[in-house]
Amino acid sequence: MKLKRLELIGEFKSIVGTDEKPFLYEFAKTKKTFNPLCLVGLNGSGKSNFIELIADIFNYADRFYNQQFLSKKELNYNFSLTYIIEYEGVEVDVDLRCREGDLFLEYDKTQVSDPNPHELLPRNIIAYSSGQNQGLSSVFAKNQFQYFDLIRRQGIFFSEYTAKRNLALERASVDSDAESEEMWTELSQYVKGKLESSGDLFQVPRFARDDEEYYLQIPDEPLEAKEVNLPIGLFTDHSLNNLIFIYLMVCQGINRNKSESFKKFVKEEAQIYGVSCFEIDLRLSEYRDFEKVGSIVERLVELSVDSQKKSKEKVPLKFNSETLNGRLTFYVNDGFYDAFSRLYLDESYFFEHLITLHHLVAKRWSNDEKRALKLDQHERNVPNLSGGLMPIRFTNIKIKYGVNEIESTYDRVSDGEHQLIQVVGSLLVFSSEQTLFILDEPESHFNPEWRTEFLDLIEKYVDTSKMELLISTHSPFLLSACESNRVLCFKKNDNHEVEIDSLEIQTYGAAFDALLTSVFDMDVLISQKPLKEIRRRLKDYDEGITDAAATLKELEKYGESFELNYRINKLKQELQKQGERNS
């Protein structure tokens, strides 16, 4: 997918547009298959709010067009977002418009025939932030909370159905003369009511569809839960790092090519040659009535048990199937792969199951946070949403490290390596689909070499043909790899309004010092502490307090810089002239 144009009328955080003067930006076209959009600007310039706005628009559209989700139409802004997306092999120009909370999709109807509007949205909106970007995570948390709430509602039904059915059977055992119709009346009314009010979440069981009327009179089996689709948005914070790493290291089916690219990447860039074992720590007692959760856990337990059958090490089962709490150990061997292919015919379901368990953390958010997230309009940011005890954690991941494949653990990998692995891993998982990636300062923990190579590394290992990549950064290393027509330079005008400027210089291949001065408004390129000391010594010289020789001796204690070298040369010239005059 590719973004084309954004227009905003209304207010989203610091970005404001009016009917007379909408906030408007047209994204430059690019002929390259991989030419990311780079957002730069000083802190507070509005670039973070800009990426949050785009994420908010698509997440709202996900709720609006997904009948299972709830949309209250409370947005306090109108917008038009135009983009190109591939649908059934055809590139379609889509204009997504919002007026008072209602969405309208406009597209060339000669290109596609009556698609479901949801299918013209990006397949995924994936975000990553190196810091605690609560503004960005809050946007994604709205849909994460709604997804959890749908799973919760299904779980409540099964719990209530079981209680009502047991009561009906108990009555029948006490009063053997009771007519069956009377015995099932209450349960029948409950099931009919649930089907009427929540038809998007439940359906008549498959076995009863030929005689639905009879089933609804005597529902001796519960309604069947419809599949709840995951949100298209995913905020990949640090809690997902291990999950993504493990998933890509064990894929051998339809995602074999992605897995092979990832294994090559971690081998060449992080010296990781394989995974031998890992554990999943589950804390799911609060969710054990959720049928979907029970089904997911059953498969994980079977996968763990089968992996141990062909392992020399035998670990006692540390998992309680009643409370759904405990640790499951997985040995990555033939037993694991045999069970993996049997339990997950499409290995993508393995990933979706793990993400489902990850999303259940929404239950542990405070009521205050949940109230804020129920609103479609932005009310405020919510705290770090992955804090506390997660329902699922990957622990004790044993890796083969270095050419000698020494056994080590994944948590010993450096912060920079973890960050690079998470970013590249996220890109690989969703690389084959129409995806918008939002990366907020993805290079913060990288060494200088990786910062210069970052975009090159992405293009080397990831198929980027179907993705749009937005990168917010303060790094001249990254900016130097982006063409200036794809750089959005943010600033605030005298009225404190967010504006996006075009750059007069070519950023692609520009030297870092030139970028720092022209884009980031830095008049000097050394730290403030030594700069103040240097300026004080130069001031003493200019005011005649010290002579040229003493000043030169003091300045030679500092490292080289353009500004300092210029003054040192001037002092040397002054000393030379003094010497000539004295001679």
Secondary structure as the mmCIF struct_conf table of DSSP 4:
data_model
#
loop_
_struct_conf.conf_type_id
_struct_conf.id
_struct_conf.beg_label_comp_id
_struct_conf.beg_label_asym_id
_struct_conf.beg_label_seq_id
_struct_conf.end_label_comp_id
_struct_conf.end_label_asym_id
_struct_conf.end_label_seq_id
STRN STRN1 LYS A 2 PHE A 12
TURN_TY1_P TURN_TY1_P1 LYS A 13 SER A 14
STRN STRN2 ILE A 15 GLY A 17
BEND BEND1 ASP A 19 LYS A 21
STRN STRN3 PHE A 23 GLU A 26
HELX_LH_PP_P HELX_LH_PP_P1 PHE A 27 LYS A 29
BEND BEND2 LYS A 31 THR A 33
STRN STRN4 LEU A 37 VAL A 40
TURN_TY1_P TURN_TY1_P2 ASN A 43 GLY A 44
BEND BEND3 SER A 45 GLY A 46
HELX_RH_AL_P HELX_RH_AL_P1 LYS A 47 TYR A 65
TURN_TY1_P TURN_TY1_P3 GLN A 67 GLN A 68
BEND BEND4 PHE A 69 PHE A 69
BEND BEND5 ASN A 76 ASN A 76
STRN STRN5 TYR A 77 TYR A 87
TURN_TY1_P TURN_TY1_P4 GLU A 88 GLY A 89
STRN STRN6 VAL A 90 ARG A 99
TURN_TY1_P TURN_TY1_P5 GLU A 100 GLY A 101
STRN STRN7 ASP A 102 TYR A 107
TURN_TY1_P TURN_TY1_P6 LYS A 109 GLN A 111
BEND BEND6 VAL A 112 VAL A 112
BEND BEND7 ASP A 114 ASP A 114
HELX_RH_3T_P HELX_RH_3T_P1 PRO A 117 LEU A 120
BEND BEND8 LEU A 121 LEU A 121
BEND BEND9 ARG A 123 ARG A 123
STRN STRN8 ASN A 124 SER A 129
BEND BEND10 SER A 130 GLY A 131
HELX_RH_AL_P HELX_RH_AL_P2 GLN A 134 VAL A 174
TURN_TY1_P TURN_TY1_P7 SER A 176 ASP A 177
BEND BEND11 ALA A 178 ALA A 178
HELX_RH_AL_P HELX_RH_AL_P3 SER A 180 SER A 197
TURN_TY1_P TURN_TY1_P8 SER A 198 LEU A 201
STRN STRN9 PHE A 202 GLN A 203
HELX_RH_3T_P HELX_RH_3T_P2 ARG A 206 ASP A 211
HELX_RH_AL_P HELX_RH_AL_P4 GLU A 212 GLN A 217
BEND BEND12 ILE A 218 ILE A 218
BEND BEND13 GLU A 221 GLU A 221
HELX_LH_PP_P HELX_LH_PP_P2 PRO A 222 LEU A 223
STRN STRN10 GLU A 224 ALA A 225
HELX_LH_PP_P HELX_LH_PP_P3 LYS A 226 PRO A 231
BEND BEND14 ILE A 232 ILE A 232
STRN STRN11 GLY A 233 PHE A 235
HELX_RH_3T_P HELX_RH_3T_P3 HIS A 238 LEU A 240
HELX_RH_AL_P HELX_RH_AL_P5 ASN A 241 VAL A 250
BEND BEND15 GLY A 253 GLY A 253
TURN_TY1_P TURN_TY1_P9 ILE A 254 ASN A 255
HELX_RH_AL_P HELX_RH_AL_P6 ARG A 256 ALA A 270
STRN STRN12 ILE A 272 ARG A 283
HELX_RH_3T_P HELX_RH_3T_P4 SER A 285 TYR A 287
TURN_TY1_P TURN_TY1_P10 ARG A 288 ASP A 289
HELX_RH_AL_P HELX_RH_AL_P7 GLU A 291 LYS A 309
TURN_TY1_P TURN_TY1_P11 LYS A 310 LYS A 310
BEND BEND16 LYS A 312 GLU A 313
STRN STRN13 LYS A 318 ASN A 320
TURN_TY1_P TURN_TY1_P12 SER A 321 LEU A 324
STRN STRN14 ASN A 325 TYR A 331
BEND BEND17 ASN A 333 ASN A 333
HELX_RH_AL_P HELX_RH_AL_P8 ASP A 334 LEU A 343
BEND BEND18 LEU A 345 ASP A 346
TURN_TY1_P TURN_TY1_P13 GLU A 347 GLU A 347
HELX_RH_AL_P HELX_RH_AL_P9 SER A 348 HIS A 359
HELX_RH_3T_P HELX_RH_3T_P5 LEU A 360 ARG A 364
BEND BEND19 TRP A 365 TRP A 365
HELX_RH_AL_P HELX_RH_AL_P10 ASN A 367 LYS A 374
BEND BEND20 ASP A 376 GLN A 377
TURN_TY1_P TURN_TY1_P14 LEU A 385 SER A 386
BEND BEND21 GLY A 388 GLY A 388
BEND BEND22 PRO A 391 PRO A 391
STRN STRN15 ILE A 392 TYR A 401
TURN_TY1_P TURN_TY1_P15 GLY A 402 GLU A 405
STRN STRN16 ILE A 406 THR A 409
HELX_RH_3T_P HELX_RH_3T_P6 TYR A 410 ARG A 412
BEND BEND23 VAL A 413 VAL A 413
HELX_RH_AL_P HELX_RH_AL_P11 ASP A 415 VAL A 429
TURN_TY1_P TURN_TY1_P16 PHE A 430 SER A 432
BEND BEND24 GLU A 433 GLU A 433
STRN STRN17 THR A 435 ASP A 440
BEND BEND25 GLU A 441 GLU A 441
TURN_TY1_P TURN_TY1_P17 PRO A 442 HIS A 445
HELX_RH_AL_P HELX_RH_AL_P12 PRO A 448 TYR A 461
BEND BEND26 VAL A 462 VAL A 462
TURN_TY1_P TURN_TY1_P18 SER A 465 LYS A 466
STRN STRN18 MET A 467 SER A 472
HELX_RH_AL_P HELX_RH_AL_P13 PRO A 476 LEU A 479
TURN_TY1_P TURN_TY1_P19 SER A 480 ALA A 481
BEND BEND27 CYS A 482 CYS A 482
HELX_RH_3T_P HELX_RH_3T_P7 SER A 484 ARG A 486
STRN STRN19 VAL A 487 LYS A 492
TURN_TY1_P TURN_TY1_P20 ASP A 494 ASN A 495
BEND BEND28 HIS A 496 HIS A 496
STRN STRN20 VAL A 498 ASP A 501
HELX_LH_PP_P HELX_LH_PP_P4 SER A 502 LEU A 503
BEND BEND29 GLU A 504 ILE A 505
TURN_TY1_P TURN_TY1_P21 TYR A 508 GLY A 509
HELX_RH_AL_P HELX_RH_AL_P14 PHE A 512 SER A 518
TURN_TY1_P TURN_TY1_P22 VAL A 519 VAL A 519
BEND BEND30 PHE A 520 PHE A 520
BEND BEND31 ASP A 523 ASP A 523
BEND BEND32 ILE A 526 ILE A 526
HELX_RH_AL_P HELX_RH_AL_P15 GLN A 528 ASP A 542
TURN_TY1_P TURN_TY1_P23 GLU A 543 GLY A 544
BEND BEND33 ILE A 545 THR A 546
HELX_RH_AL_P HELX_RH_AL_P16 ALA A 548 LEU A 555
TURN_TY1_P TURN_TY1_P24 GLU A 556 LYS A 557
BEND BEND34 TYR A 558 TYR A 558
HELX_LH_PP_P HELX_LH_PP_P5 GLY A 559 GLU A 560
HELX_RH_AL_P HELX_RH_AL_P17 PHE A 562 ASN A 582
#
